[in-house]
C-alpha cells in the first residue's frame, strides 16, 4: 500500500465529486473491496487498499459505462444477476412483462414456454423459479449472451429446467409451446442513443428500419406455430402499428399495457385457445 493512499472516507469523497453521485461511488467501492456498506462506515479512516484500481473504475463510470457492466452485477426482481457487455442490461419495466406472464401461466396452467432473445436469461430464470413444473426453451443469436445466460442459470441451479439454443427466433426448434415471451430489439435503426447505451449490444437494441420488424416476425411465428399466448415488450410508439398488424393477421384478443411512466410498453396476445390438458 502506498503511503500517500487516501483513506476510504477521502476516496469516497473524491469519487462522489467526480461522479456527482455518492451512491455510485459507494457501489464501486464496495465492489472494489468486496465488502458491504457497513464495512465502509466502520473503516472509513483506514487507508484504501489499491486506490489506483478503484479510481480506474470511477474513470470508467465517468466515461458513461453502465455501472452494471463495471461491477458485473444487476439487481432485478429482488435478486442479483451476473451481467456483462454481451447482454442487454435488464430494466425494471421488464418485470412487468414477467408479471403478465406469471398471471397467465398460473391461470391457464401453462406447461411449456419459449423465450426468444433470452440475453442474460433473467426472464426464463424468474419464471422457472416461480413455476417448478414449467418446461422452458430459450434462444438467442448471440454466443456472448448465451454464455452470460448459462452463468446465471448455473448460479440458480436451473440447468435441468432451461434449455438454451443458439439460433434466430426458434429456427430448428420443432417443439410445441403454450406461450412465447420476448423482450426483443425494438429501437429503429439510426435512432440516436444516450451515451450509456453505446456500451450495450446493438443487436439487442435495434429491431430494423422502423423498429418493429422483429416484433412482427415473432407475431408471424406465433401464429404459424399456433402458440396460444404471445407476450412481448415493445417501444412506446409502436402500439398503433402493432395493433393494426394483429388485426391484419386476424388476431383479435390483444391487450397492450403501460410501464411505470405511463408509456405503452408491451402486449399480451391470445393467438388461439389452449387445448385441454391435465393439471400441473
N, C-alpha and C positions, 0 to 999 in steps of 0.2 A: 504494500500500500504506500502510495506516495505521501510525503509529509505535507504537501500542500493540498491534499484532498479535502473537499468540502465535507461538512457534516451532513447527515441525512436531512436535517432541517434546512440547511443552506442550499443543498441541491434541489430540494423541493421548491424552495422559494424562487430560485433562478429558473427552473423548468416551468413553473407556473406563470412567470412573467413572459417567458419566451412563447409559450403556447396560448397564453391568455385563457388558461383553463386548468385550475388547480386539480380538478378531479382526474383529468387525463394524465397530468404529471404524476399523480399518486398511483394510478393504474400502471403506468410504465415502470415506476419504481418498485412496486410490489412484484411485477413480472421480472424485473432485473434481479431482485434479491430473492425471488421465490419465497415470498413471505406474505403475510396479510397486513391490513392497515393498522391493526393494533400494534404490531411489531414496530412499525414506523414511528408511532407516537411514543412508545416506550423506549426507543433507542435513538430519538431524534438528535441527540447531542454527540452521537458516535460518528466517527469518520466513515464516509461512504466507500465501501469496497468497490474497486474498479469503476470509478466515476466516469472515466472516458467512455466506456461502453454504454453506460446509462445515457450520457448526453448524445451518443450516436443514435440511440432510439428516439430521443427527443428531436434530433435533427430530421429523422425520417418522418416523424409526425408533422414537423414544421413544413415539410415538402408535400403535405396533404395525403400522405399514405394512410389508408384507414388503420385505426388503432387495432382493429381485429386482426389484420394481417401481420402487424408488428408483434402482437402477443400470441398469435395463433389460437385465439380463443374468441368465441362469440356466445353471448347469452341468448337463449331462445326457448320459449315455452318453459321457463323456470329451470332450465338445465344449461350446462356449459358444453359446447361442442368444439371440436377441432375445426379450424378453418385456415386456408392458405390461398394464395393468389389464383390457383387453378379453378376455384369455385366461387360463385356469387355469394356475397355476404347476406345471410338471411335477414329480412326486415320484419318488424313487428306485424305489418299488415298480413304477412303470410300465415300468422297464427289464426287469422280469421278464416282463411281457406281450410285449415286443418279443422277448425271448429265446425264449419259447414259439413265437412266430410264425416266427422265423428257423429253428427246428428243423423245422417243418412245411414251410415254403417250400422248404428245401433237400432234405428227404427226399421230398416229394411233387412236386417240380418245379413249384410253383405259378407261374402265369403272370400272373394278374390279381387284384388285391385292391381292396376298398373300405374306406376308413376313415370311420366315422360319428362326427361331432363332432370334427373334427381339431384345433380350438383353435389352438395355436401351430404346428401342423404337424410336431411333432417325431417322432411315430411314423412317419408316411409318409416323412419325410426320412431317418431312420436306415435304414429298410427299403430305400429307393431306393439309398442308398449301398452297402449290402451286396449288393444284387441288381440289377445294371445292366440286366437284360432284363425286369425286373418292370414291369408296367403298373399304375399306381396312380390311383385316383379317390378324392378326399377331399371330404367335405361338412361344412358347418356352418350353423346357422341365424343365427349372429351375423356381421354385416358387420365389426365391430371385430376379431373373432377371425380372420376371413379376411384382413384387412389385415396382421395380425401374421404369419400363416402365409405370405403372399406375400413378406414381408420376409425371413423365414428361408429360404424356397425359393430366392429370388433370391441370398441370401448364399452358398448352397452350389451355385448354378448348376444347379438341378434344374427349371427352368421347363418343359422339354420332357418331363419324366418324371412330374410330378404334376399332375393336372387337378383344379382346385378348383371346387366347386359351392356356390352359396348356396341351400340347401334344407334341409328337415327330413328326417332319415334319408336315404333315397335317392329321394325323390319326384322324378319327372320324369327319372330316370336309368334307361334301359332296357337297360343292358349286362348281360352275364353275368359273374359273378365266381367265382373259385375259393375266395376267402376274404373274410370280413368281419371287421374288427378294430375295437374301440371301447373307449374309456375314457369311458363316458357319465356323466351325473349320476346318483348313486345314493344320495344322502342323503335321508332322509324329510323332507317339508315340516314346518316347525315345530321341527326339531331345533336346539338352541341351539349355535351355532358358537363356536369360540375366536376371540378378537378379531382376529387377523391375517386370518382367513378372510372377515371382513366386507368386506375390500378386493377380494376375488375375485368374478368374475361369478356371480350367483346361478343363472343358467340353466345354468351348468356344474357346479353343485353339487347342486341339488335335483332329485330324479327322480320326485317325486309323493308322494301321501299316505303310502304305505308305503315309498317309496324305490326299489322295484324295477320300477315300472311301465314305465319306458322300456326297461329291460333286457328285459322280456317282449315289448315291441313289436319290439325288434331280433331276438329269438329268432323271433317270428312271421314277420318279414320274411325272415330267412334260410331258414326252412322254405318259405315261399311262393315264393321265388326259387330254391329248390333249390341253395343255396350249400353246397358240400361242407364247409367249415370255418368255424366261428364262434368268435372269441376275444374275451372281454370282461373288463375289470376290474369288480369289484363290491364291495359292502360286506361287512365281516367277519361280519355276522349274516344273510347272505342265501343261504347255501349250501342250507339246508333248503327254503325256498320255491322257489328256482330249480330245485333237483333234482326236486322234485315237479312243477314246471311242465314240465320236459323230459320226464318220464315221461308226463304227461298228453298231451303232444304226440307221443308215440311215439319220442322221441329217446333211444336207449339208450347211445350212446357219448359220455359226458361225463366229463371229468377236471377236478376242482377243484384249484387249487394255492394255496399259502400264501405270505405275504410274509416279509420278513426278520425280523419279530417273531413269526412263527408263527400269524398270523391268516389265515383264509380271505380271499383277495383277488381271485380270478378263476377263469375256467373256459375250457376248450378243448372245444368240441363238434364231433363229426363228424356232420354232418347227413345227408350222403349220400356215396356213393363218387365219387371223381373219375373222369371219363371218360378213356379212353386218349388220349394226346396226344404229339406229338413232343417230344424232349428239348430243354431250354433251351440 
